[in-house]
Each structure stands twice: as C-alpha cells, then as structure tokens.
Amino acid sequence: MVLVAGEGLTHAEAARILDVAETTVSWRMHEARKALSREGLAEVFYD
C-alpha cells in the first residue's frame, strides 16, 4: 500500500520491487482498501 498509495508507484513497479506478480499487488491493494473502508479510514489515503 505504501509503495502504490504513498510513493505513487504503479502496480507493476511495486510488483518488481516486491518480487511478486502484478496481480498480487492489485489484490493486496484491493484488500487493503476494503479494510480501510471498513474502519472508515479510506478517505485518509484518497483525499
């Protein structure tokens, strides 16, 4: 989440750094956004 939302990297760039598939980064971002939304914190990262 930090690499994509915080540092502004693309999913592909974050995947290369983390040595995982781009789809893994996309899935993890999706799950992180869902968790933040449940806690009412999503707007902190998207404003």
N, C-alpha and C positions, 0 to 999 in steps of 0.2 A: 504494500500500500504506500509506503514511504517513497519508494522509487518512482511510482507512477503518479500518485496524487501530490506528493510533496516535492519531488525533484523534477517532475514534468517529463519523465521518460515515457516512451511508448511501451506497449506490452512487449513488443519484440525486443526492444533494448533491455528491458528488465529481465526478460527470459534469458538473454545471453549472459547477463551478469550473474544471474542465479543458477545458470546451467540447468534450466528446465524448459519444457515446451511452452510456446506462447499460449497455448490453450490452458495450461496450468496457471499461468499468471492471470489470464482472463477469468478463470473460475475462482481463483483466490480473491480477486478484486470484487467479483460479484458477491461472494460470501461475506467479505469484509463490509461492503456497502449494506447488505441486508442486516448484518449485526449492528452496524452503526445506526441504521434506521430504527431498529427495534429499541435501541437505547435513546433515541431522539438526538443523536449526535451527528447525523449525516450532514446537516447544514454547515457544520464547522469546516468540513473539507470541501464543500461545493459552493460556498459563497464567494 
